[in-house]
Every structure is written in structure tokens, then in C-alpha cells.
Amino acid sequence: VSKSQNEVMLFLLSNLNCRTMQRSDEYIVMLLFLHVFNSHSKYIVLILHCLVFYRYYLKESRGSRRWLIFLEGGWYCFNKENCDSRYETMRRLMSSSKWPQTKTGTGILSPLPEENPHWWNANMVFIPYCSSDVWSGATAKTEQNGYAFMGSLIIQEVVKDLLNKGLDNAKVLLLAGSSAGGTGVLLNVDRVAELLEGLGHTGIQVRGLSDSGWFLDNKQYHCTDCVDTVSCAPTETIKRGIKYWGGVVPERCRQTHQGEEWNCFFGYRVFPSIKSPVFVVQWLFDEAQLTVDNIQLTGQPVQEGQWRYIQNLGIELRNTLKDVPAMFAPACLSHEVITRNYWIDVQVKGTSLPRALHCWDRSLHDNRNNKAPPKGCPVHLIDSCPWPHCNPTCPTIRDQFTGQEMNVIQFLMHMGFDVQKMAQQQGMDPSKLLGMLSSGS
């Protein structure tokens, strides 16, 4: 089939029933391998297996030996009822049938050096999230649950497939992800490293980048019945989910938490068991964490008890991150950042996230070559100011109802911030506090 250079070539196969080719001795049987090219050398690769069906997006960078595999996020479901609901309302996160043929990379996936100064020319792989299992599942569809949960297996198969596309010649493989994908990085980075080592590719340096996936198993501000992902306490959803998904956790963490493997889904519990280098990016006031903790920041101003809870959340997160050698934690109210086009603008102590990642890259390289780490190139960056959005480089906040931008003072007033009381707590004059907030200091 010939097409003009500017047209996309697309080949599809339908009505293929894997049940006619059951195999008990092999878990995965490859049936189809498709390429979709366009004039910018971006293409989608589709692979249909009898027990695993997945698609991923690939942008090749000829000559580059750096690879970035990104795991998409998007919450999860943990029983048939809320998985059925998720399938009806968020089909994109349960099925690949409506996925676009191509995607445009942004943030750390952008091919533009001005938006992505240090990774723009890497080979980019985007794996969409349709397993709804925090990238942990290894369970085929059954008549009882009606769904397959194969997030962990999908990662393994994509990595093996990429070896035929140049990954076998890679120097560095960065497994990155946001939200559920960020947690998926923590769960899978060592498994990817072990897979490549087992296949004889010992020269590939496997690293992790976890964005907004460092959740706390803390007590909710207001306890509610466990009906869905949002209303349930974080520990309860994972306890139920790991059984439903047949979830796989890192072996060293599993040994530490035998019988309570759900612990391994929480960053500060799994991190000590991870052998691969991992860079953690985490907002100190993560919107998803506050949501599962039943803190609502829209509508009526927050109550004093909620305000204290929010401040304590920031303190708790700081404490869990203090022993993480490479991390970036701004005091902002947000969720996800590395694929946002404003990711270059956020700073902690004068250092941007792309700069911190570059410093981390250099420090790992120098460490392998027995060199001293570069000076003036920090990799452990965490805000010390105590309130949401006290960092002036935080992303813009918009009023949910009007859509208008809010400055820091408007946002804090919207949340019921008491300038007089807060100034007293900080031991300063109220007018000085307001001046500091207005100037962003």
C-alpha cells in the first residue's frame, strides 16, 4: 500500500478471537504487529496478544542512546461495581478502542528543547493506562471479575518489544510516570532492570522518575463509607485492589511486608527496598491525596480543623521524603507536573525541575566514574514554607466556578486563611506577612 508522505499509513485487523487459540504452556502468544508512521517519524505500535492487548506510542530519535518510557496515570478501580462504572464513564482508561492514532508529547515528552532542555532528543515511549491496577496487575480476565488486570505484564512486554527497535543499544532507560503511573514506577523499576539483566542487556542503566505517586497511608480528615476510589481511605482501596488485580509488588518489599503487601503501594514504605536510582517529584499539598483524605478545597472556605490538617499533610510528606536522596517537592497545591508545559517554570530554592533532573543525571554519571558530584547542582530540593502555594513559582490557580486566575492572597482568603492568626503563629506583623505573600517571598 502506498500513500503520500504526509498521509498516515494505517493497517487494522478486527474480529480476531483469542479464545480459539488458548495456550496453557505459554502465557502470551503474539498475533499481530502493526506500525503506523507519519511524516515526523512518530508512530504507534500495536501488539495484540491472546492474553495481553496493548498499544503504545513511540517517537524514535535516531542516534540517541537514551530512552524514556512514560506510564500514564488515572486512578484505578478495585471491585466489579466501580470497575463497571469506570468502564461506562471513563472508557479511555479501560479500553484502547478510542485512543487517538498519534499523540503530541509535552513537558518531559516534548521534542522541543525550549520546553524540554535535557531530554528532548531521547527516544520517547508513552504507554497509555488501561489496566486500572496502578500498573501492578498480572491477572487474566475471568468470568467472575469480567476484567483483565495486566499493568505489570504490559510494561514487561513493551520493554521486550522495544529491544527490537533500538533499546538493546540503549545507555540509559528512564522509567517515568505520573500519579498512578508514578506509583507504577516505584513498583516496576527494579522489575524492568532485572528483566533486561536477565536478557543479557547488562549495560543499560535503568532509572526511575516518579511524579505525584508518593501517596501517604494516613488517616482521613473525615471518614466515609468505602464506596468508590475517592471516598475510600487510601489503605482500604489498595487492600481490596491488590487482591482483585492479583497485584505484583517488588520482591524485597514483599518479603518485608509478607501478608500485608499493600504497604508496597505507598512510596515511603517501598522506597527503602528499591535498588535502582529513583528521582521523586511530589507536590507537598497533592490534590489527589487531599481528595482521598476527604478535604474539599472548592466552594465554602475551609474550616480551621481542615486548615490544620492541610498544614500537617505538608509536614508529614516532608518527613517521609527527608531520606530520599534525589527529589523535588514544591509547596504547591496541584497534581502531576512532568508532562505539563509549565514544568520548566516551577522552582525550589532557585532550581527548576529540569535542572534538578539534569544534576541528578550528572551525579549518577560521575558516581559511576568515581568522580565527585558536581558543585552548585542540587538534587535534594524541598520547600520549607508551610502553606499551599507559598512558593511563588507554583502553577496558576483558577477559581473553579468563574475560571478566573487567583493570586496567592486571593487563594488563601478563599480557603479561609486568617491573616491575623497566621501572622501571630509565625511571630510577625500581619502587614509584613501580607507583603511577603504579595511579593511571593
Secondary structure by P-SEA (a helix, b strand, c coil): ccccccbbbbbbbccccccccccccccccccbbbbbbccccbbbbbbbcccccccbbbbbbccccbbbbbbbbccccccaaaaaaaaacccccccccccccbbbbcccccccccccccccccbbbbbbccccccccccccccccccccccaaaaaaaaaaaacccccccccbbbbccccaaaaaaaacaaaaaaaaaaaccccbbbbbbbcccccccccccccccccccccccaaaaaaaaaaaacccccaaaaaaccccccccccccccccccccbbbbbbccccaaaaaaaccccccccccaaaaaaaaaaaaaaaaaacccccccccccccccccccccccccccccccaaaaaaaaaaaaaaaaaccccccccccccccccccccccccccccccccccccccaaaaaaaacccaaaaaaaacccaaaaaaaaaacc
